[in-house]
Amino acid sequence: MFGMKTVVIFLAIIGHAAANLLMPGIYTEVVEIQQGKYQLIGVPQAALNGTIVQLEFTCDPDVDLEFDTEYVLRSSPCDKEFFNTKENERRQNLVFYFNETNQNHIPDTFDYNEIVYYKSPIQTISCKGSHGRFLFPIPTGPMAVKQVTPVHVDRVKRDTGLGSFHTAQTIPRDGIYYMIIKVVGKSFPSNLNANTNVTISVQWKAPYGFLSAIDWPLLRFYKIMCVFYSALALLWVYYCIKYYRDILRIQYWIGAVIVLGMVEKAFFLSEYATMNDTGSSIDGILEIAEIVSCAKKTMSRVLVIIVCVGYGVVKPRLGQTLNQVAGVGLVYFIFCSIEGIARVSKNTVEATRQKQFAALPLVLTEMIIFYWIFTSLAATIRMLRLKRNDVKLNVYRHFANTLAFSVIASVVFMLWSMIYHIFPTCRVDWKELWVDTAFWHVLFCFILIVIMILWRPSQNNQRYAFTPLLDDSEDENDQDEIFNAFAPGYDILTARTSGSGAETRKLREAEKEQERKDEAIKEDLRWIEENIPTTLADTLIGGLDDNDEIESKQLEVSKML
């Protein structure tokens, strides 16, 4: 029991591991030029070989303002060196990286042998002379390879600001790059109220577009997922139309999940494609995509819950469970939306605590849902085994094996991710970070396909779903629901209990009952074999049995022996 609870908690936590945020290819920032102070603006980006970086300054063309500017561009194989740094560390690193004496040095927290480096000549910009717009000129030479050694970064107190992406240089090799732009006021207008703001714009344009090297694989991934979900939707519509007379309620839920998954992937594809083409995203699209994604996640979890409690196969109606499922789904959707919007709306390290606080209620809700799924699945399998309905039991054993495989795959993947992506200080395989996002989409698709196969529409849906289980101790409430005139399959069940062949069927059922009594002893002896776990899922779910049930089962086994 403790082991299964641990797995449930672990799955809830890893499901909300920090995802990579979409990085813009065009970034702008307004900097106020101040007398007696220089400002350093740092811009990190993951870039591939051949990426062109452009730096542009715009200011008021009617203001007599002059300032000097230059930049340093350097690479690192470790994405954590330039990303995910705190504000005070960023200020220290800006001064360290811009200092020309440190072109052969790296912070002592990292350890690698070489970088590519370039420092531009100083350019004097006049707002009037440049008509308010200045593009940094072509570089004097390519980026050079430098052999580096780790040194200690001294703490410094400087008045710095955070800036943007742009410069006139070509990236010679794949890597994580950092551009540090220095701006120093040189000549100021006599009017103290004059506008001395300068807009700095940085563009990183790769051969394929403006997406960063980390985000680029996800564009192709979402294209594939859109095609995949479209194919699933067409296939599901085909089977639903073919067997429209025998459609079950649970099959409508499956169809809704497929449609939401297709819409979710379409939104993400639109966002990534827009970012790749224009370098910036449309306001609100990413937030809408996260809300649609939360709706799909909510529907998928509700689907798995109602499958595990036996809706559509064991129970024709959910009863009071419906209110519980709806309540949990609503709570999950609210918490998921809050966490998703908080995650995509703030792209700073300082917002990490707020993001974690927003994710905490969602993680707790996930724990409740996962625990409910496993306990309900265990209870349904036990009931089917006790009532000896082998056909339905076989379906749920396949589904249990699928969930067991998903648990193992999730744990193995998360251990791999922690070893190679989370724990290392120098994360050199940053090109594979997109897998951390894509894996969970693929895993969910696998579970969805299994559900589609096990609960696919067929000509025997109604009869198969609502055939009474072979046990005399049927729940009277379930019987009332099954034979309700408004329940699907009522006409089929009524036809079996009336008509010219009713007497013949009664005699046949009486003969079968006598045969079952004759086989009672053999069935009891088979009890041991049936209750020994024969599948991986039986072994995992067996841990959910309470102590009283385990003792009772052992007592029955000892009596048989």
NUMARGU-979174 format. One record per residue (C-alpha): residue in one letter; x, y, z. Coordinates in nm, 2 decimals. Example, Ala and Ser with C-alpha at 12.3 -4.5 7.8 and 13.67 -1.06 7.14 Angstrom:
# NUMARGU-979174
PT  aa      px      py      pz
PT   A    1.23   -0.45    0.78
PT   S    1.37   -0.11    0.71
# end
This chain:
# NUMARGU-979174
PT  aa      px      py      pz
PT   M    0.00    0.00    0.00
PT   F    0.28    0.24    0.09
PT   G    0.46    0.16   -0.23
PT   M    0.16    0.24   -0.45
PT   K    0.09    0.57   -0.26
PT   T    0.45    0.66   -0.33
PT   V    0.41    0.60   -0.70
PT   V    0.09    0.80   -0.71
PT   I    0.26    1.10   -0.54
PT   F    0.57    1.07   -0.77
PT   L    0.35    1.07   -1.08
PT   A    0.16    1.37   -0.96
PT   I    0.48    1.56   -0.91
PT   I    0.66    1.46   -1.23
PT   G    0.36    1.55   -1.43
PT   H    0.42    1.91   -1.35
PT   A    0.80    1.93   -1.40
PT   A    0.91    2.26   -1.53
PT   A    0.86    2.28   -1.90
PT   N    1.07    2.49   -2.14
PT   L    0.91    2.83   -2.21
PT   L    0.88    2.94   -2.57
PT   M    1.17    3.19   -2.63
PT   P    1.11    3.48   -2.87
PT   G    1.33    3.53   -3.17
PT   I    1.28    3.90   -3.16
PT   Y    1.31    4.08   -2.83
PT   T    1.29    4.46   -2.76
PT   E    1.35    4.67   -2.45
PT   V    1.35    5.04   -2.37
PT   V    1.66    5.17   -2.20
PT   E    1.69    5.53   -2.06
PT   I    2.03    5.68   -2.13
PT   Q    2.16    5.84   -1.81
PT   Q    2.45    6.08   -1.75
PT   G    2.75    5.94   -1.57
PT   K    2.63    5.57   -1.59
PT   Y    2.67    5.29   -1.83
PT   Q    2.43    5.01   -1.87
PT   L    2.48    4.64   -1.96
PT   I    2.20    4.45   -2.13
PT   G    2.22    4.07   -2.14
PT   V    2.04    3.85   -2.40
PT   P    2.07    3.47   -2.40
PT   Q    1.95    3.24   -2.68
PT   A    1.99    2.89   -2.80
PT   A    2.11    2.91   -3.16
PT   L    2.22    2.68   -3.44
PT   N    2.50    2.72   -3.69
PT   G    2.42    2.98   -3.95
PT   T    2.19    3.19   -3.73
PT   I    2.21    3.56   -3.81
PT   V    2.20    3.80   -3.52
PT   Q    2.10    4.17   -3.58
PT   L    2.11    4.46   -3.34
PT   E    1.90    4.77   -3.39
PT   F    1.87    5.10   -3.19
PT   T    1.57    5.34   -3.23
PT   C    1.53    5.68   -3.06
PT   D    1.36    6.02   -3.10
PT   P    1.51    6.17   -3.42
PT   D    1.43    6.53   -3.30
PT   V    1.64    6.49   -2.98
PT   D    2.01    6.58   -2.99
PT   L    2.13    6.27   -2.81
PT   E    2.45    6.08   -2.86
PT   F    2.56    5.76   -2.70
PT   D    2.83    5.49   -2.75
PT   T    2.75    5.13   -2.78
PT   E    2.94    4.80   -2.82
PT   Y    2.86    4.43   -2.75
PT   V    3.02    4.10   -2.66
PT   L    2.89    3.77   -2.80
PT   R    3.01    3.45   -2.65
PT   S    2.90    3.08   -2.64
PT   S    2.86    2.81   -2.39
PT   P    2.78    2.44   -2.42
PT   C    2.58    2.46   -2.09
PT   D    2.23    2.61   -2.11
PT   K    2.22    2.67   -1.73
PT   E    2.51    2.91   -1.75
PT   F    2.31    3.18   -1.93
PT   F    1.96    3.07   -1.84
PT   N    1.79    3.03   -1.50
PT   T    2.02    3.27   -1.31
PT   K    1.90    3.49   -1.03
PT   E    1.90    3.87   -1.06
PT   N    2.21    3.93   -0.85
PT   E    2.40    3.65   -1.03
PT   R    2.30    3.80   -1.37
PT   R    2.44    4.14   -1.27
PT   Q    2.77    3.98   -1.17
PT   N    2.79    3.77   -1.49
PT   L    2.71    4.07   -1.72
PT   V    3.02    4.26   -1.59
PT   F    3.23    3.94   -1.59
PT   Y    3.14    3.84   -1.95
PT   F    3.18    4.19   -2.09
PT   N    3.52    4.24   -1.95
PT   E    3.77    4.18   -2.23
PT   T    4.02    4.03   -1.99
PT   N    3.77    3.74   -1.93
PT   Q    3.74    3.63   -2.29
PT   N    3.95    3.33   -2.20
PT   H    3.77    3.26   -1.87
PT   I    3.45    3.11   -1.75
PT   P    3.28    3.10   -1.40
PT   D    3.44    2.84   -1.18
PT   T    3.10    2.66   -1.14
PT   F    3.14    2.53   -1.50
PT   D    3.40    2.32   -1.66
PT   Y    3.46    2.31   -2.04
PT   N    3.75    2.38   -2.27
PT   E    3.66    2.63   -2.54
PT   I    3.41    2.89   -2.66
PT   V    3.35    3.11   -2.96
PT   Y    3.39    3.48   -2.89
PT   Y    3.35    3.82   -3.05
PT   K    3.38    4.18   -2.93
PT   S    3.26    4.46   -3.15
PT   P    3.42    4.80   -3.20
PT   I    3.26    5.10   -3.03
PT   Q    2.99    5.27   -3.24
PT   T    2.88    5.63   -3.17
PT   I    2.51    5.68   -3.24
PT   S    2.34    6.02   -3.29
PT   C    1.96    6.02   -3.28
PT   K    1.94    6.31   -3.52
PT   G    2.22    6.20   -3.75
PT   S    2.07    5.85   -3.78
PT   H    1.71    5.98   -3.82
PT   G    1.62    5.78   -3.51
PT   R    1.72    5.44   -3.64
PT   F    2.06    5.27   -3.63
PT   L    2.15    4.91   -3.74
PT   F    2.48    4.78   -3.61
PT   P    2.72    4.75   -3.90
PT   I    2.87    4.43   -4.05
PT   P    3.12    4.27   -3.81
PT   T    3.49    4.33   -3.86
PT   G    3.55    3.95   -3.86
PT   P    3.40    3.62   -3.77
PT   M    3.37    3.48   -3.41
PT   A    3.70    3.33   -3.29
PT   V    3.75    3.01   -3.09
PT   K    3.90    3.07   -2.74
PT   Q    4.05    2.82   -2.50
PT   V    3.90    2.89   -2.16
PT   T    3.97    2.81   -1.79
PT   P    3.74    2.85   -1.49
PT   V    3.80    3.15   -1.26
PT   H    3.61    3.29   -0.97
PT   V    3.35    3.56   -1.04
PT   D    3.39    3.85   -0.80
PT   R    3.09    4.02   -0.66
PT   V    3.03    4.37   -0.81
PT   K    2.78    4.64   -0.76
PT   R    2.68    4.79   -1.09
PT   D    2.38    4.97   -1.22
PT   T    2.27    4.73   -1.49
PT   G    1.95    4.64   -1.69
PT   L    1.82    4.35   -1.87
PT   G    1.79    4.37   -2.24
PT   S    1.72    4.21   -2.57
PT   F    1.83    4.00   -2.86
PT   H    2.00    4.16   -3.17
PT   T    2.35    4.21   -3.33
PT   A    2.53    4.20   -3.66
PT   Q    2.71    3.87   -3.64
PT   T    2.67    3.51   -3.77
PT   I    2.68    3.21   -3.54
PT   P    2.96    2.97   -3.64
PT   R    2.84    2.66   -3.44
PT   D    2.55    2.53   -3.24
PT   G    2.54    2.64   -2.88
PT   I    2.39    2.86   -2.61
PT   Y    2.49    3.23   -2.68
PT   Y    2.50    3.54   -2.46
PT   M    2.51    3.89   -2.60
PT   I    2.60    4.16   -2.36
PT   I    2.53    4.51   -2.50
PT   K    2.70    4.82   -2.34
PT   V    2.53    5.16   -2.37
PT   V    2.71    5.48   -2.25
PT   G    2.56    5.83   -2.27
PT   K    2.80    6.08   -2.45
PT   S    2.61    6.39   -2.54
PT   F    2.27    6.50   -2.39
PT   P    2.02    6.76   -2.51
PT   S    2.00    7.09   -2.32
PT   N    1.63    7.04   -2.25
PT   L    1.62    6.83   -1.93
PT   N    1.27    6.71   -2.02
PT   A    1.38    6.57   -2.36
PT   N    1.32    6.20   -2.44
PT   T    1.64    6.01   -2.38
PT   N    1.49    5.66   -2.41
PT   V    1.64    5.42   -2.66
PT   T    1.47    5.11   -2.78
PT   I    1.71    4.81   -2.83
PT   S    1.58    4.54   -3.06
PT   V    1.76    4.20   -3.10
PT   Q    1.68    3.94   -3.36
PT   W    1.81    3.59   -3.39
PT   K    1.71    3.44   -3.72
PT   A    1.81    3.08   -3.79
PT   P    1.80    2.93   -4.14
PT   Y    1.45    2.78   -4.06
PT   G    1.31    3.09   -3.88
PT   F    1.30    3.28   -3.55
PT   L    1.24    2.99   -3.31
PT   S    1.53    2.90   -3.08
PT   A    1.72    2.58   -3.13
PT   I    1.55    2.43   -2.82
PT   D    1.19    2.51   -2.94
PT   W    1.24    2.43   -3.31
PT   P    1.19    2.05   -3.28
PT   L    0.85    2.11   -3.10
PT   L    0.72    2.28   -3.42
PT   R    0.77    1.97   -3.62
PT   F    0.64    1.76   -3.33
PT   Y    0.31    1.95   -3.31
PT   K    0.27    1.92   -3.68
PT   I    0.29    1.54   -3.65
PT   M    0.05    1.54   -3.36
PT   C   -0.21    1.75   -3.55
PT   V   -0.20    1.50   -3.83
PT   F   -0.21    1.21   -3.58
PT   Y   -0.51    1.34   -3.39
PT   S   -0.69    1.42   -3.71
PT   A   -0.65    1.06   -3.82
PT   L   -0.78    0.94   -3.48
PT   A   -1.08    1.17   -3.51
PT   L   -1.17    1.05   -3.86
PT   L   -1.13    0.68   -3.76
PT   W   -1.35    0.73   -3.45
PT   V   -1.62    0.92   -3.65
PT   Y   -1.62    0.63   -3.91
PT   Y   -1.68    0.37   -3.65
PT   C   -1.94    0.57   -3.47
PT   I   -2.13    0.63   -3.79
PT   K   -2.10    0.26   -3.88
PT   Y   -2.24    0.14   -3.55
PT   Y   -2.45    0.45   -3.46
PT   R   -2.74    0.23   -3.33
PT   D   -2.51    0.08   -3.06
PT   I   -2.31    0.38   -2.94
PT   L   -2.24    0.39   -2.57
PT   R   -2.22    0.70   -2.36
PT   I   -1.85    0.64   -2.28
PT   Q   -1.77    0.65   -2.65
PT   Y   -1.90    1.01   -2.66
PT   W   -1.64    1.09   -2.39
PT   I   -1.37    0.93   -2.59
PT   G   -1.47    1.13   -2.90
PT   A   -1.47    1.45   -2.69
PT   V   -1.12    1.38   -2.57
PT   I   -0.99    1.32   -2.92
PT   V   -1.15    1.65   -3.04
PT   L   -1.00    1.85   -2.76
PT   G   -0.66    1.69   -2.82
PT   M   -0.68    1.80   -3.18
PT   V   -0.78    2.15   -3.09
PT   E   -0.50    2.17   -2.83
PT   K   -0.23    2.07   -3.07
PT   A   -0.37    2.31   -3.33
PT   F   -0.33    2.60   -3.09
PT   F    0.02    2.51   -3.00
PT   L    0.11    2.46   -3.36
PT   S   -0.03    2.80   -3.44
PT   E    0.17    2.96   -3.16
PT   Y    0.50    2.80   -3.26
PT   A    0.45    2.87   -3.63
PT   T    0.37    3.23   -3.56
PT   M    0.68    3.26   -3.34
PT   N    0.89    3.10   -3.61
PT   D    0.76    3.33   -3.89
PT   T    0.74    3.66   -3.71
PT   G    0.98    3.63   -3.41
PT   S    0.70    3.72   -3.16
PT   S    0.38    3.57   -3.05
PT   I    0.02    3.71   -3.07
PT   D   -0.09    3.83   -2.73
PT   G   -0.32    3.59   -2.56
PT   I   -0.27    3.29   -2.79
PT   L   -0.04    3.10   -2.56
PT   E   -0.27    3.16   -2.27
PT   I   -0.57    3.03   -2.47
PT   A   -0.37    2.73   -2.58
PT   E   -0.29    2.65   -2.21
PT   I   -0.66    2.68   -2.12
PT   V   -0.76    2.44   -2.41
PT   S   -0.48    2.21   -2.29
PT   C   -0.62    2.21   -1.94
PT   A   -0.97    2.13   -2.08
PT   K   -0.82    1.83   -2.26
PT   K   -0.63    1.72   -1.95
PT   T   -0.95    1.75   -1.75
PT   M   -1.15    1.55   -2.00
PT   S   -0.88    1.28   -2.02
PT   R   -0.86    1.23   -1.65
PT   V   -1.24    1.22   -1.62
PT   L   -1.24    0.96   -1.90
PT   V   -0.99    0.74   -1.72
PT   I   -1.18    0.77   -1.39
PT   I   -1.52    0.67   -1.54
PT   V   -1.35    0.38   -1.73
PT   C   -1.19    0.26   -1.40
PT   V   -1.52    0.27   -1.21
PT   G   -1.67    0.05   -1.48
PT   Y   -1.90    0.30   -1.66
PT   G   -2.04    0.17   -1.98
PT   V   -1.92   -0.19   -1.92
PT   V   -2.01   -0.28   -1.57
PT   K   -2.24    0.01   -1.47
PT   P   -2.49    0.17   -1.71
PT   R   -2.50    0.48   -1.49
PT   L   -2.26    0.65   -1.26
PT   G   -2.53    0.76   -1.00
PT   Q   -2.38    0.96   -0.72
PT   T   -2.03    0.90   -0.86
PT   L   -2.12    1.14   -1.14
PT   N   -2.13    1.44   -0.90
PT   Q   -1.80    1.34   -0.75
PT   V   -1.64    1.31   -1.09
PT   A   -1.78    1.64   -1.21
PT   G   -1.66    1.82   -0.89
PT   V   -1.31    1.68   -0.91
PT   G   -1.30    1.77   -1.28
PT   L   -1.41    2.13   -1.22
PT   V   -1.15    2.17   -0.94
PT   Y   -0.88    2.03   -1.16
PT   F   -0.96    2.25   -1.45
PT   I   -0.95    2.57   -1.23
PT   F   -0.62    2.48   -1.07
PT   C   -0.47    2.37   -1.41
PT   S   -0.57    2.70   -1.57
PT   I   -0.42    2.90   -1.29
PT   E   -0.09    2.71   -1.31
PT   G   -0.08    2.72   -1.69
PT   I   -0.14    3.09   -1.72
PT   A    0.11    3.17   -1.44
PT   R    0.37    2.95   -1.61
PT   V    0.35    3.11   -1.95
PT   S    0.29    3.47   -1.84
PT   K    0.62    3.51   -1.65
PT   N    0.95    3.42   -1.80
PT   T    1.17    3.53   -1.52
PT   V    1.36    3.33   -1.25
PT   E    1.22    3.56   -0.99
PT   A    0.87    3.43   -1.07
PT   T    0.97    3.07   -0.99
PT   R    0.82    3.08   -0.64
PT   Q    0.49    3.22   -0.77
PT   K    0.48    2.94   -1.03
PT   Q    0.55    2.67   -0.77
PT   F    0.28    2.81   -0.54
PT   A    0.03    2.81   -0.83
PT   A    0.13    2.44   -0.91
PT   L    0.09    2.31   -0.55
PT   P   -0.29    2.29   -0.55
PT   L   -0.28    2.12   -0.89
PT   V   -0.03    1.86   -0.77
PT   L   -0.25    1.78   -0.47
PT   T   -0.55    1.74   -0.70
PT   E   -0.34    1.51   -0.92
PT   M   -0.26    1.29   -0.63
PT   I   -0.63    1.25   -0.54
PT   I   -0.71    1.17   -0.90
PT   F   -0.43    0.91   -0.94
PT   Y   -0.52    0.74   -0.62
PT   W   -0.89    0.73   -0.72
PT   I   -0.80    0.58   -1.05
PT   F   -0.59    0.30   -0.90
PT   T   -0.84    0.21   -0.62
PT   S   -1.14    0.22   -0.86
PT   L   -0.96    0.00   -1.11
PT   A   -0.86   -0.25   -0.84
PT   A   -1.22   -0.26   -0.71
PT   T   -1.37   -0.31   -1.06
PT   I   -1.12   -0.60   -1.13
PT   R   -1.20   -0.77   -0.80
PT   M   -1.57   -0.74   -0.87
PT   L   -1.54   -0.89   -1.21
PT   R   -1.32   -1.17   -1.08
PT   L   -1.57   -1.26   -0.80
PT   K   -1.86   -1.26   -1.04
PT   R   -1.66   -1.47   -1.29
PT   N   -1.72   -1.25   -1.59
PT   D   -1.41   -1.35   -1.79
PT   V   -1.49   -1.14   -2.10
PT   K   -1.51   -0.80   -1.91
PT   L   -1.23   -0.91   -1.68
PT   N   -1.00   -0.96   -1.98
PT   V   -1.08   -0.61   -2.10
PT   Y   -0.99   -0.45   -1.77
PT   R   -0.68   -0.66   -1.73
PT   H   -0.55   -0.52   -2.06
PT   F   -0.63   -0.17   -1.95
PT   A   -0.46   -0.23   -1.61
PT   N   -0.15   -0.36   -1.79
PT   T   -0.16   -0.04   -2.00
PT   L   -0.17    0.18   -1.69
PT   A    0.10   -0.03   -1.52
PT   F    0.33    0.01   -1.83
PT   S    0.26    0.39   -1.83
PT   V    0.36    0.41   -1.46
PT   I    0.69    0.22   -1.53
PT   A    0.76    0.43   -1.84
PT   S    0.69    0.75   -1.66
PT   V    0.92    0.66   -1.37
PT   V    1.20    0.54   -1.60
PT   F    1.17    0.86   -1.82
PT   M    1.17    1.09   -1.52
PT   L    1.48    0.92   -1.37
PT   W    1.65    0.97   -1.71
PT   S    1.54    1.33   -1.72
PT   M    1.67    1.40   -1.37
PT   I    2.01    1.23   -1.45
PT   Y    2.07    1.41   -1.78
PT   H    1.85    1.73   -1.77
PT   I    1.79    1.84   -1.41
PT   F    2.09    1.74   -1.19
PT   P    2.39    1.82   -1.42
PT   T    2.53    2.17   -1.37
PT   C    2.64    2.17   -1.73
PT   R    2.35    2.04   -1.94
PT   V    2.52    1.99   -2.27
PT   D    2.24    1.79   -2.45
PT   W    2.01    2.10   -2.45
PT   K    1.90    2.01   -2.80
PT   E    1.70    1.71   -2.64
PT   L    1.51    1.93   -2.39
PT   W    1.21    1.92   -2.62
PT   V    1.17    1.55   -2.54
PT   D    1.07    1.65   -2.18
PT   T    0.76    1.81   -2.33
PT   A    0.69    1.57   -2.61
PT   F    0.71    1.25   -2.39
PT   W    0.40    1.33   -2.19
PT   H    0.20    1.40   -2.51
PT   V    0.31    1.07   -2.66
PT   L    0.24    0.87   -2.34
PT   F   -0.11    1.01   -2.32
PT   C   -0.17    0.92   -2.69
PT   F   -0.07    0.56   -2.61
PT   I   -0.32    0.54   -2.33
PT   L   -0.59    0.70   -2.55
PT   I   -0.53    0.45   -2.83
PT   V   -0.56    0.16   -2.59
PT   I   -0.89    0.30   -2.46
PT   M   -1.01    0.34   -2.82
PT   I   -0.93   -0.02   -2.90
PT   L   -1.08   -0.17   -2.59
PT   W   -1.40    0.05   -2.60
PT   R   -1.44    0.09   -2.98
PT   P   -1.79    0.09   -3.13
PT   S   -1.92   -0.24   -3.25
PT   Q   -2.24   -0.41   -3.34
PT   N   -2.25   -0.59   -3.00
PT   N   -2.19   -0.28   -2.78
PT   Q   -2.53   -0.25   -2.61
PT   R   -2.57   -0.62   -2.54
PT   Y   -2.21   -0.66   -2.43
PT   A   -2.22   -0.36   -2.21
PT   F   -2.53   -0.44   -2.02
PT   T   -2.54   -0.82   -2.00
PT   P   -2.60   -0.91   -1.63
PT   L   -2.29   -1.06   -1.46
PT   L   -2.31   -1.43   -1.37
PT   D   -2.37   -1.39   -1.00
PT   D   -2.70   -1.43   -0.80
PT   S   -2.61   -1.14   -0.57
PT   E   -2.68   -0.86   -0.82
PT   D   -2.73   -0.52   -0.68
PT   E   -3.10   -0.43   -0.70
PT   N   -3.03   -0.07   -0.78
PT   D   -2.81   -0.18   -1.07
PT   Q   -3.09   -0.41   -1.19
PT   D   -3.34   -0.12   -1.18
PT   E   -3.10    0.09   -1.39
PT   I   -3.03   -0.18   -1.64
PT   F   -3.40   -0.25   -1.70
PT   N   -3.50    0.11   -1.70
PT   A   -3.70    0.18   -2.02
PT   F   -3.48    0.48   -2.09
PT   A   -3.15    0.29   -2.07
PT   P   -2.98    0.19   -2.39
PT   G   -3.03   -0.17   -2.47
PT   Y   -3.37   -0.20   -2.30
PT   D   -3.54   -0.34   -2.61
PT   I   -3.28   -0.61   -2.65
PT   L   -3.30   -0.72   -2.29
PT   T   -3.68   -0.72   -2.30
PT   A   -3.68   -0.93   -2.61
PT   R   -3.47   -1.20   -2.43
PT   T   -3.73   -1.24   -2.15
PT   S   -4.05   -1.26   -2.37
PT   G   -4.17   -1.42   -2.69
PT   S   -4.22   -1.76   -2.83
PT   G   -3.88   -1.88   -2.74
PT   A   -3.89   -1.77   -2.37
PT   E   -3.98   -2.12   -2.23
PT   T   -3.70   -2.28   -2.43
PT   R   -3.45   -2.02   -2.30
PT   K   -3.57   -2.08   -1.94
PT   L   -3.51   -2.46   -1.98
PT   R   -3.17   -2.40   -2.12
PT   E   -3.08   -2.16   -1.84
PT   A   -3.20   -2.42   -1.58
PT   E   -2.97   -2.68   -1.74
PT   K   -2.68   -2.44   -1.73
PT   E   -2.75   -2.37   -1.37
PT   Q   -2.74   -2.74   -1.29
PT   E   -2.41   -2.77   -1.47
PT   R   -2.27   -2.48   -1.27
PT   K   -2.36   -2.65   -0.95
PT   D   -2.19   -2.97   -1.07
PT   E   -1.88   -2.77   -1.15
PT   A   -1.88   -2.58   -0.81
PT   I   -1.61   -2.79   -0.66
PT   K   -1.38   -2.75   -0.96
PT   E   -1.45   -2.37   -0.97
PT   D   -1.35   -2.35   -0.60
PT   L   -1.02   -2.53   -0.67
PT   R   -0.96   -2.28   -0.96
PT   W   -0.99   -2.00   -0.71
PT   I   -0.63   -2.02   -0.61
PT   E   -0.51   -2.00   -0.96
PT   E   -0.74   -1.71   -1.05
PT   N   -0.63   -1.51   -0.75
PT   I   -0.26   -1.56   -0.79
PT   P   -0.14   -1.25   -0.99
PT   T   -0.08   -1.35   -1.35
PT   T    0.00   -1.01   -1.49
PT   L    0.21   -0.72   -1.40
PT   A   -0.10   -0.51   -1.34
PT   D   -0.24   -0.76   -1.10
PT   T    0.08   -0.75   -0.90
PT   L    0.08   -0.36   -0.88
PT   I   -0.29   -0.32   -0.82
PT   G   -0.28   -0.60   -0.56
PT   G   -0.10   -0.36   -0.34
PT   L   -0.42   -0.16   -0.31
PT   D   -0.61   -0.44   -0.12
PT   D   -0.67   -0.36    0.24
PT   N   -0.55   -0.58    0.52
PT   D   -0.89   -0.72    0.60
PT   E   -0.94   -0.84    0.24
PT   I   -0.60   -0.99    0.22
PT   E   -0.66   -1.19    0.55
PT   S   -1.00   -1.30    0.42
PT   K   -0.85   -1.42    0.10
PT   Q   -0.57   -1.61    0.28
PT   L   -0.83   -1.78    0.50
PT   E   -1.03   -1.90    0.20
PT   V   -0.72   -2.04    0.04
PT   S   -0.62   -2.22    0.35
PT   K   -0.97   -2.38    0.37
PT   M   -0.94   -2.51    0.01
PT   L   -0.60   -2.66    0.08
# end
